[in-house]
Amino acid sequence: MSKTRFFFLITLVILSGGLTILVGSLAAASGKLDGQVAMALLPLIMLASIGIRALSGRNGS
């Protein structure tokens, strides 16, 4: 894996995971943690899982 790809993937995982935690905690703190927030968090969770899978070398099989 090239350095550029590794840097991109690790940045993707860190940022998407961090944003997921931030948005989830802000919604929980304001008492608005419901299904609509969970649906908004799904793309961030999917991005993090794609990055983790690419970093671990698994090809999805």
C-alpha positions in Angstrom: 0.0 0.0 0.0 1.4 3.4 -1.0 2.0 6.1 1.6 -0.6 8.4 -0.1 -3.3 5.7 0.0 -2.5 4.9 3.6 -2.7 8.5 4.6 -6.0 9.0 2.8 -7.6 6.0 4.4 -6.4 6.7 7.9 -7.6 10.3 7.5 -11.0 9.0 6.2 -11.3 6.7 9.2 -10.3 9.3 11.8 -12.5 12.0 10.4 -15.6 9.9 9.8 -15.3 8.3 13.2 -14.8 11.6 14.9 -17.7 13.2 13.2 -19.9 10.2 14.0 -19.0 10.5 17.7 -19.3 14.3 17.7 -22.8 14.4 16.0 -24.0 11.5 18.2 -22.9 13.1 21.4 -24.3 16.5 20.5 -27.6 14.9 19.6 -27.6 12.9 22.9 -26.7 16.0 24.9 -29.5 18.0 23.4 -32.0 15.2 23.9 -32.7 14.8 20.2 -31.1 11.4 19.6 -33.8 9.7 17.5 -34.1 7.7 14.3 -33.6 10.7 12.1 -30.2 11.3 13.6 -29.3 7.6 13.4 -30.2 7.7 9.6 -28.0 10.7 9.2 -25.1 9.0 10.9 -25.2 5.9 8.7 -23.2 7.3 5.8 -20.4 8.3 8.3 -20.4 4.9 9.8 -20.3 3.3 6.3 -17.3 5.5 5.3 -15.4 4.5 8.5 -16.1 0.8 7.8 -14.9 1.1 4.2 -11.7 2.7 5.4 -11.1 0.1 8.1 -11.7 -2.7 5.6 -9.3 -1.2 3.1 -6.7 -0.7 5.8 -7.0 -4.2 7.1 -6.5 -5.7 3.6 -9.8 -7.6 3.6 -11.5 -7.6 0.2 -15.1 -8.2 1.4 -15.3 -12.0 0.9 
